[in-house]
Amino acid sequence: MARIVIRNLGKSFESSDFSRSLLALIHDQDIDWMHACGGKGRCTTCKAIVLEGESMLTEYTTAESRYQKQGLLRPGERLACQVKIKGDVVIEVPDTSKFPHMTYLP
């Protein structure tokens, strides 16, 4: 069982499903998370800032590596639609992906 904490939303949940993307796990909890391309790794709108537990995430995918090389994915940022969890993580929603209808903590 792994705990996913979304710090600037003040939300956390547990999951034992290590086969699905972080985005899918977040959506399973009825938490809105930006994903303009439908979670296919074709954009960077679903990025998550990893604050703790980076070693508890799968290796970078081809799409993530491509965006890193282009400077669109910085160190500590992962695409929620591509990455899978292996253990506890603490993440944040970046400013560029925040929804206006949601309340974010400082």
N, CA, C and O of each residue as an XYZ file, in Angstrom:
424
protein
N       0.852     -1.180      0.000
C       0.000      0.000      0.000
C       0.896      1.240      0.000
O       1.867      1.319      0.753
N       0.559      2.191     -0.843
C       1.326      3.435     -0.939
C       0.407      4.612     -0.665
O      -0.777      4.593     -1.003
N       0.975      5.637     -0.044
C       0.236      6.863      0.236
C       0.689      7.932     -0.746
O       1.883      8.173     -0.924
N      -0.299      8.571     -1.384
C      -0.051      9.690     -2.291
C      -0.610     10.934     -1.616
O      -1.798     11.002     -1.300
N       0.253     11.910     -1.402
C      -0.140     13.175     -0.784
C      -0.014     14.260     -1.843
O       1.029     14.399     -2.482
N      -1.084     15.029     -2.022
C      -1.046     16.193     -2.916
C      -1.058     17.407     -2.002
O      -2.113     17.885     -1.587
N       0.137     17.892     -1.701
C       0.317     18.883     -0.642
C      -0.498     20.149     -0.843
O      -1.185     20.584      0.080
N      -0.439     20.752     -2.027
C      -1.128     22.032     -2.184
C      -2.630     21.895     -2.430
O      -3.320     22.896     -2.621
N      -3.132     20.678     -2.425
C      -4.573     20.462     -2.416
C      -5.057     20.017     -1.035
O      -6.260     19.981     -0.774
N      -4.114     19.681     -0.155
C      -4.487     19.203      1.167
C      -5.206     17.863      1.109
O      -6.068     17.571      1.938
N      -4.842     17.047      0.116
C      -5.498     15.748     -0.057
C      -4.468     14.632     -0.020
O      -3.315     14.817     -0.410
N      -4.901     13.479      0.453
C      -4.057     12.294      0.404
C      -4.954     11.072      0.295
O      -6.121     11.098      0.686
N      -4.387     10.007     -0.243
C      -5.108      8.746     -0.373
C      -4.102      7.615     -0.483
O      -2.912      7.842     -0.697
N      -4.592      6.404     -0.335
C      -3.741      5.229     -0.444
C      -4.151      4.405     -1.641
O      -5.314      4.401     -2.046
N      -3.179      3.704     -2.201
C      -3.457      2.808     -3.322
C      -2.497      1.633     -3.267
O      -1.337      1.773     -2.880
N      -2.995      0.490     -3.656
C      -2.145     -0.695     -3.786
C      -2.023     -1.087     -5.256
O      -1.470     -2.138     -5.579
N      -2.540     -0.244     -6.139
C      -2.490     -0.497     -7.579
C      -1.248      0.167     -8.156
O      -1.224      1.378     -8.373
N      -0.230     -0.625     -8.401
C       1.022     -0.097     -8.929
C       1.110     -0.254    -10.450
O       2.155      0.007    -11.046
N       0.021     -0.676    -11.063
C       0.035     -0.923    -12.504
C      -0.517      0.241    -13.320
O      -0.368      0.269    -14.542
N      -1.148      1.193    -12.658
C      -1.789      2.310    -13.367
C      -1.028      3.602    -13.136
O      -0.254      3.725    -12.186
N      -1.259      4.558    -14.013
C      -0.555      5.840    -13.918
C      -1.004      6.633    -12.687
O      -2.090      6.419    -12.149
N      -0.153      7.534    -12.269
C      -0.488      8.434    -11.168
C      -1.744      9.230    -11.502
O      -2.587      9.449    -10.632
N      -1.876      9.660    -12.747
C      -3.065     10.400    -13.180
C      -4.333      9.566    -12.976
O      -5.333     10.074    -12.469
N      -4.296      8.311    -13.362
C      -5.466      7.435    -13.194
C      -5.806      7.262    -11.722
O      -6.979      7.271    -11.350
N      -4.788      7.103    -10.884
C      -5.028      6.941     -9.448
C      -5.653      8.204     -8.853
O      -6.547      8.127     -8.010
N      -5.178      9.356     -9.296
C      -5.726     10.635     -8.823
C      -7.181     10.771     -9.256
O      -8.041     11.139     -8.455
N      -7.451     10.474    -10.515
C      -8.824     10.572    -11.015
C      -9.749      9.568    -10.340
O     -10.936      9.849    -10.173
N      -9.236      8.404     -9.948
C     -10.039      7.422     -9.205
C     -10.580      8.007     -7.899
O     -11.607      7.560     -7.387
N      -9.883      9.007     -7.368
C     -10.282      9.645     -6.119
C     -11.194     10.849     -6.357
O     -11.487     11.601     -5.427
N     -11.637     11.031     -7.592
C     -12.478     12.172     -7.985
C     -11.785     13.508     -7.745
O     -12.424     14.499     -7.394
N     -10.475     13.518     -7.937
C      -9.685     14.746     -7.833
C      -9.406     15.215     -9.255
O      -8.866     14.464    -10.066
N      -9.773     16.449     -9.555
C      -9.504     17.009    -10.877
C      -8.011     17.243    -11.047
O      -7.354     17.784    -10.157
N      -7.481     16.835    -12.192
C      -6.067     17.032    -12.509
C      -5.982     17.291    -14.006
O      -6.515     16.518    -14.801
N      -5.328     18.353    -14.387
C      -5.223     18.765    -15.787
C      -4.596     17.657    -16.644
O      -3.646     16.995    -16.226
N      -5.145     17.470    -17.847
C      -4.574     16.534    -18.824
C      -5.157     16.837    -20.208
O      -6.117     16.197    -20.637
N      -4.586     17.792    -20.881
C      -5.129     18.288    -22.154
C      -5.105     17.252    -23.271
O      -5.971     17.282    -24.145
N      -4.144     16.342    -23.268
C      -4.046     15.362    -24.359
C      -4.765     14.062    -24.032
O      -4.658     13.091    -24.781
N      -5.485     14.030    -22.939
C      -6.201     12.816    -22.572
C      -5.325     11.774    -21.908
O      -5.669     10.593    -21.887
N      -4.189     12.204    -21.364
C      -3.308     11.282    -20.653
C      -2.498     10.378    -21.561
O      -2.233      9.225    -21.224
N      -2.106     10.900    -22.709
C      -1.361     10.092    -23.681
C       0.118     10.463    -23.792
O       0.824      9.932    -24.650
N       0.598     11.374    -22.928
C       2.010     11.753    -22.975
C       2.361     12.659    -24.134
O       3.521     12.712    -24.544
N       1.382     13.376    -24.673
C       1.616     14.244    -25.834
C       1.708     15.718    -25.476
O       1.894     16.561    -26.354
N       1.580     16.035    -24.193
C       1.696     17.419    -23.745
C       2.330     17.385    -22.349
O       2.786     16.332    -21.906
N       2.361     18.483    -21.683
C       2.935     18.499    -20.329
C       1.962     19.088    -19.308
O       2.377     19.491    -18.221
N       0.684     19.141    -19.645
C      -0.268     19.775    -18.735
C      -0.540     18.963    -17.473
O      -1.030     19.516    -16.488
N      -0.237     17.675    -17.478
C      -0.505     16.846    -16.299
C       0.699     16.759    -15.371
O       0.708     15.936    -14.455
N       1.706     17.585    -15.586
C       2.910     17.421    -14.773
C       2.625     17.608    -13.294
O       1.755     18.379    -12.887
N       3.389     16.877    -12.517
C       3.333     16.941    -11.056
C       4.729     17.280    -10.558
O       5.724     16.792    -11.094
N       4.796     18.108     -9.544
C       6.073     18.405     -8.898
C       6.249     17.396     -7.772
O       5.409     17.307     -6.878
N       7.331     16.642     -7.814
C       7.596     15.618     -6.806
C       8.402     16.245     -5.673
O       9.543     16.664     -5.870
N       7.806     16.307     -4.493
C       8.454     16.906     -3.329
C       9.181     15.868     -2.486
O      10.237     16.148     -1.920
N       8.614     14.672     -2.405
C       9.215     13.574     -1.647
C       8.881     12.267     -2.334
O       7.801     12.110     -2.905
N       9.812     11.331     -2.277
C       9.555      9.994     -2.788
C       9.871      9.787     -4.254
O       9.293      8.908     -4.892
N      10.771     10.574     -4.794
C      11.105     10.423     -6.216
C      11.589      9.004     -6.533
O      11.346      8.495     -7.627
N      12.266      8.375     -5.584
C      12.740      7.006     -5.801
C      11.595      5.989     -5.792
O      11.793      4.828     -6.147
N      10.416      6.418     -5.391
C       9.241      5.546     -5.355
C       8.416      5.646     -6.630
O       7.256      5.233     -6.664
N       9.022      6.199     -7.681
C       8.362      6.340     -8.978
C       9.116      5.526    -10.016
O      10.316      5.288     -9.880
N       8.408      5.103    -11.049
C       9.040      4.346    -12.121
C      10.031      5.234    -12.878
O      10.041      6.455    -12.720
N      10.857      4.597    -13.694
C      11.839      5.316    -14.504
C      11.128      6.255    -15.480
O       9.946      6.085    -15.778
N      11.868      7.240    -15.966
C      11.321      8.170    -16.948
C      10.925      7.425    -18.219
O      11.652      6.553    -18.695
N       9.773      7.777    -18.755
C       9.314      7.176    -20.004
C       9.950      7.919    -21.182
O      10.597      8.951    -21.001
N       9.761      7.390    -22.368
C      10.271      8.038    -23.581
C       9.699      9.448    -23.711
O      10.423     10.387    -24.042
N       8.405      9.594    -23.452
C       7.770     10.915    -23.555
C       8.377     11.882    -22.549
O       8.664     13.030    -22.889
N       8.575     11.433    -21.319
C       9.156     12.310    -20.295
C      10.583     12.707    -20.661
O      10.967     13.864    -20.490
N      11.359     11.769    -21.155
C      12.742     12.073    -21.558
C      12.771     13.098    -22.690
O      13.615     13.994    -22.707
N      11.853     12.959    -23.623
C      11.761     13.914    -24.734
C      11.475     15.323    -24.210
O      12.114     16.287    -24.630
N      10.510     15.438    -23.288
C      10.174     16.755    -22.745
C      11.289     17.316    -21.868
O      11.462     18.532    -21.794
N      12.035     16.457    -21.212
C      13.195     16.927    -20.448
C      14.216     17.554    -21.385
O      14.725     18.641    -21.113
N      14.515     16.883    -22.473
C      15.489     17.387    -23.445
C      15.050     18.711    -24.049
O      15.885     19.547    -24.393
N      13.734     18.906    -24.181
C      13.195     20.144    -24.728
C      13.094     21.247    -23.669
O      12.737     22.380    -23.990
N      13.402     20.924    -22.423
C      13.314     21.896    -21.339
C      11.899     22.136    -20.833
O      11.654     23.108    -20.118
N      10.970     21.263    -21.196
C       9.579     21.412    -20.780
C       9.242     20.634    -19.509
O       8.169     20.803    -18.930
N      10.164     19.791    -19.089
C      10.003     19.013    -17.869
C      11.298     19.168    -17.075
O      12.343     18.637    -17.450
N      11.205     19.897    -15.983
C      12.386     20.195    -15.167
C      12.665     19.081    -14.158
O      11.813     18.225    -13.918
N      13.860     19.096    -13.571
C      14.142     18.115    -12.519
C      13.071     18.200    -11.424
O      12.682     19.291    -11.005
N      12.606     17.046    -10.973
C      11.575     17.014     -9.948
C      10.161     17.088    -10.491
O       9.201     17.072     -9.721
N      10.020     17.168    -11.806
C       8.692     17.173    -12.423
C       8.500     15.872    -13.189
O       9.417     15.384    -13.850
N       7.306     15.322    -13.090
C       6.960     14.091    -13.811
C       5.605     14.265    -14.470
O       4.781     15.055    -14.009
N       5.374     13.537    -15.537
C       4.066     13.533    -16.183
C       3.194     12.522    -15.446
O       3.501     11.331    -15.416
N       2.111     13.004    -14.855
C       1.234     12.132    -14.074
C       0.618     11.029    -14.938
O       0.282      9.959    -14.430
N       0.470     11.284    -16.229
C      -0.121     10.274    -17.111
C       0.865      9.175    -17.470
O       0.454      8.129    -17.974
N       2.138      9.378    -17.229
C       3.163      8.416    -17.619
C       3.755      7.653    -16.438
O       4.055      6.464    -16.550
N       3.919      8.324    -15.325
C       4.620      7.747    -14.182
C       3.694      6.844    -13.368
O       2.494      7.095    -13.254
N       4.277      5.798    -12.812
C       3.563      4.900    -11.901
C       4.274      4.924    -10.561
O       5.479      5.164    -10.489
N       3.527      4.675     -9.511
C       4.105      4.709     -8.174
C       4.588      3.323     -7.765
O       4.091      2.303     -8.243
N       5.576      3.315     -6.862
C       6.064      2.075     -6.260
C       5.998      2.170     -4.736
O       6.241      1.186     -4.036
N       5.668      3.359     -4.227
C       5.623      3.598     -2.791
C       5.098      4.996     -2.520
O       4.528      5.642     -3.400
N       5.299      5.458     -1.288
C       4.769      6.752     -0.855
C       5.404      7.921     -1.607
O       6.616      7.952     -1.820
N       4.567      8.881     -2.003
C       5.049     10.091     -2.666
C       4.271     11.304     -2.171
O       3.114     11.208     -1.760
N       4.946     12.445     -2.224
C       4.323     13.738     -1.941
C       4.532     14.588     -3.178
O       5.661     14.785     -3.628
N       3.421     15.094     -3.728
C       3.480     15.881     -4.957
C       2.729     17.191     -4.779
O       2.034     17.402     -3.785
N       2.885     18.066     -5.769
C       2.124     19.315     -5.838
C       1.671     19.531     -7.271
O       2.266     19.018     -8.218
N       0.611     20.298     -7.402
C       0.156     20.758     -8.704
C       0.959     22.017     -9.034
O       0.967     22.954     -8.236
N       1.638     22.070    -10.191
C       2.355     23.297    -10.544
C       1.382     24.432    -10.845
O       0.234     24.195    -11.221
N       1.847     25.650    -10.680
C       1.007     26.826    -10.934
C       0.397     26.804    -12.329
O      -0.747     27.218    -12.514
N       1.153     26.326    -13.306
C       0.687     26.337    -14.697
C      -0.446     25.350    -14.956
O      -1.090     25.421    -16.002
N      -0.700     24.442    -14.036
C      -1.739     23.421    -14.232
C      -2.886     23.519    -13.239
O      -3.695     22.598    -13.130
N      -2.959     24.613    -12.525
C      -4.021     24.771    -11.530
C      -5.331     25.154    -12.200
O      -5.364     25.951    -13.138
N      -6.408     24.565    -11.695
C      -7.752     24.879    -12.167
C      -8.316     26.054    -11.378
O      -8.071     26.159    -10.176
N      -9.066     26.938    -12.029
C      -9.642     28.089    -11.312
C     -10.749     27.702    -10.321
O     -11.022     28.459     -9.389
N     -11.379     26.559    -10.500
C     -12.478     26.169     -9.629
C     -12.018     25.422     -8.365
O     -12.842     25.026     -7.540
N     -10.719     25.236     -8.222
C     -10.212     24.497     -7.071
C      -9.449     25.433     -6.143
O      -8.900     26.445     -6.578
N      -9.423     25.088     -4.875
C      -8.701     25.864     -3.868
C      -7.373     25.175     -3.576
O      -7.337     23.995     -3.225
N      -6.299     25.912     -3.723
C      -4.955     25.386     -3.486
C      -4.366     26.046     -2.243
O      -4.592     27.227     -1.980
N      -3.620     25.272     -1.500
C      -2.947     25.765     -0.312
C      -1.630     26.425     -0.711
O      -1.045     26.075     -1.736
N      -1.158     27.384      0.099
C       0.133     28.025     -0.244
C       1.299     27.071     -0.069
O       2.446     27.446     -0.312
